[in-house]
Structures are given as structure tokens and as C-alpha cells.
């Protein structure tokens, strides 16, 4: 049984993301992937290809299980560092080939009428690549398609056949890795320091724990994801990769349940205990039965949260991210993640944007303090202005005016208080792009728990209760917030999700009066009651089986709503406890 959804990397040239209008060829390919409950991964959210390091492309491909190409009649953007002008499309195909990945290639039929702009004047390079694909060997499937509808059906059928044949990632080895948030820029100095620490034998490192320390929003989680996508990690840890986000509040029975989920991923069964240390002991036993594995513990706040994960697992490496020094054992390796370098920050800020004046770039870098989360926010706001018709220069100057509105001097992001001002200014610039209703919906996300992927069903409960939004409108708002980088987009099961970065969530909760937070939580709870039988009782044990979000978080929302009596009754109700197990 697959420990996570199949991840499919979709390669395409840029025009296929826009043509034909309505449903593009890229839209169709991604829809075909989702039909079989797999996750499509594209480079679109990382900005223009020429601004994305080719090593990031390599890591993205290797982080997936299947490579899918949609080839038309343009060869694509060449990679400057590559001899011979190899395009990103062919490079990504070659990476998948060298890694032995299953490859699905869909060639647009030459009889399909296309606008001249979608065809290279000199078709020699793309013709040779198409011929090479047709003659390909190994785990390669190629097919002709004539339109997006045909492509969508062909993709889903090919993936069904492929999963029946079983791809390497379905061999029972878990490889659980969150998606990268955009924009992503390689940080070679840190990666070069971390990779040997993770992959070297224990005799050379002296300990099995490596820790990334740094302030919130400095890019620790993104760096960990990028590191785990390196091919050296996959080959070094044949026992798999497990990832868990701990968060500030997780402890006691909730922490034990989280550890139990890891046990279930390894053995199919979760230990029946509410004691984190006992659950951790079982996890250690399971890790000792496996080949070497990597366990990533993201956003750990206190040593007692980490302790259960350090039991047993003598061959298992632990990678810990934390904003607090001293959380991990002193015997381990600690790497401090600080500001981006000037070049890393520039590439993050300008991803997808051409011709930003050097002076504007320099001032934006100064104001944001080369802080990763802020750079991503500013980049998102500028890209959105460009989509509305602004030039890159106009968008950059607009963002700069907004950020300078709090004062003429740069903020010192080394000081916590000054960081708060910088966050307020940066998020404020993004909020200015929202309508008043959209802004209110975003503020209401302060009601959601920390470090939780929020599915559409939960968003609908919240936003129907607070703003009367229908499901389609809620999805539109979710997508807009993701595009502006105000939330982190993801995918779980068969639907998109969102998650608040800790920095954003702290900002929203600081902006929200306690009575408003309670009111938003009550609105969600009241909408959730509609899922229960209409007999006048709060029979929460009769929630639908597919209401997974509520089964996990209902006690949190009752507490936040100020419904203390109902919460006390719930946690002592054996029917709720039995149904939840």
C-alpha cells in the first residue's frame, strides 16, 4: 500500500500552459494526474524558468515518482550553464532517464492545427528530441494526443496502467516529503555544509542528529525540503524518509498520536498509548527493523517534544528544524540558518520578473533584510501586479512605496520587535491586493490551528459560517491567497489544501481581538453541527467518516470558541473516543 500519493513531475514548454484558452494542455495533463489521486508537480510556481537554477529543477524531478512530458513543437528555453543549449524540458527528461524513473511522454499530433507562435521557425532541435523520445528505451511510454481532452484521458489511463505494474516508490518504503513553496532558490553554502553531515557514517559525525536553527521565516523548512530532494539522500536512506511537523502546541496525547501515525506508516498499526515516550519507543523498534531511514522533525520548540523521536533507531538519522537553540542534543551537529546571501535574496525577490531597476532591488533587499519569507511575499505581490498589467518596474516601485510607508529607514530584522514591523509592512502590501471581503476571509484564518493542512471542506465550514461563501468561491479565495504567498498551498488526498506559515499566523492572531477569534471558531463549530443528525443533540461521535479535519481538530475549535462545557463533555465521552480511534 502506498504511504503517500504518487507524485508526477509534469514537464512542458511555457506556451502549453496557456494554450488553448479555457483548458490548456498543461491543465489537461494535471487534471489527468489528479483523476487517479496523484499529485502533479510543475515548475510554474517557481517563476520563469530562466530564473530557476537548473539544480533546483533536478531536485524537483528527483523528488517525484514519475516523469511526464507534454511535447509540442517548441524546443523550449535553453539552460545558460548547459553546453549545446540544452533546454529545461530535455534536461528534466534526461534527469528522469538517468534516475531510472518511469517516463510518460505525450506528443501533440503533427496534424493538430496550432498557431504559428506555438511552432519553432527552425524545427530541427525539437524534431530530433521528439524522434529520440519515440525511440526511447527503458521505462518509457509515449503516445500521440490531438487536444486537451484526449491528453487528460490518456494521462489518467497511462498512470492507472503504471500503478498496476507498480513503480519503485510503491514498494512499501515511505518517502513523505512536503511540497516546496515558491519561489525557491538554491542555497549551496548551507546545502554543502548539511549534506555531508546527513550522509556520512556515524563514525565520522559522532551523532545521528543534525539541527537547523534560525528565526521563524528564515527558510529552515524550505532548506530541509530541498536537501531531502537531493539524490544522495534517497540513495543513502533505503529505509525511507518520514516527515512530521511538530509545532509549538503539540504535546501529550496529541504528540503520541502523531508518533503513532509514523508507526502506522511503517507497520500498518499505531500503538494504543497516549504516552509520547511509549509511542516513541515503538517507533524506535520499527526503525531498528529497517534499513537506514531519515526522520525529519520540523518546527520543534522544546526538548521534551523531541525526546520521544530519539529513542532507538540506531541507524536512523534525525534532521531537526527549530527556532530555539538548545532543543536538540549538544552532541549533534547544529547549523544556523540566517539571512539569505545577497545573490540568493536577489534571485528570490526577482523570480519571474525581468528588468527590475537595480536601485529598487537594492532597496527592497535592504528593507526585507534578506529574510526568506518576506522576499517571497514581496515577489508574490509584484507578480500579481504584473498579471494586472503593470510593468516589472512599476510593480517594484509600488511594492517599495508600500514597504517604506512605515518610515524612511530600513528595518533591523535581527531584532524581534523590528521583525514584527517588517512583517506588518510586507503582509500589508499583499493585503492591499485583496478586496475587503477577501481580506476578511484571510484574517479569519487566524482561527485555524498551527501547522495543519486545511482542506476545502474545513475552509467551507469557516467561510460559510463567517461570510456565507459557497464552495466554489471559497476555492477561488484559497487559490488567490496561495498565489500571493499569503498561505502555503499543498495537496492532500484528492484536494488542494492551505497552511499558514508560523510568521503569518502569529501576525494574524496578533491583529485579531480575542472576541473575534472566539466568534470565528464558533461560526465554524456551528456549521460543523449541520453535519450531525438533526435530533437536537451534539452527537459529535456521529460525524461523517470523511470529516477527517474535524475528527482531528474539533477539541481545538471548541476550546478556542469558549465552549468549555461542551469540550469537557466531548473529551470524556467514550463514544467520541471510540469513534475517533
Secondary structure, DSSP 8 states (H G I E B T S, - for coil): --SS--EEEEE--GGGGT-SSSS-HHHHHHHHHHHTT-EEE-SGGG--GGGS-HHHHHHHHHTSSEEEEEE-B----B-TTSGGG-BHHHHHHHHHHHTT-EEEEEEE-TTS---GGGB-SS-HHHHHHHHHHHT--SSEEEEEE-SHHHHHHHHHHHHHHHHHH--GGGSS--B------SS----HHHHHHHHHHHHS-HHHHS-SEEEEE--TTSSHHHHHHHHHTSHHHHHH-TT-EEEEE--SS--HHHHHHHHHHHHHHHHS-----S-HHHHHHHHHHHHHTSS--EEEEES--SHHHHHGGGSS-TT-EEEEEESSTTSS-TTSEEEE--S--HHHHHHHHHTT-----HHHHHHHHHHHTT-HHHHHHHHHHHHHHHHTT--HHHHHHHHHHHHHTT-SS---TTSHHHHHHHHHHHHHHHHTTS-HHHHHHHHHGGGS-TT--EEHHHHHHHHHHHH---HHHHHHHHHHHHHTTSSEEEEETTEEEEE--HHHHHHHHHHS-HHHHHHHHHHHHHHHHTTS-SSSS--GGGS-TT-HHHHHHHHHHHHHTT-HHHHHHHHH-HHHHHHH-
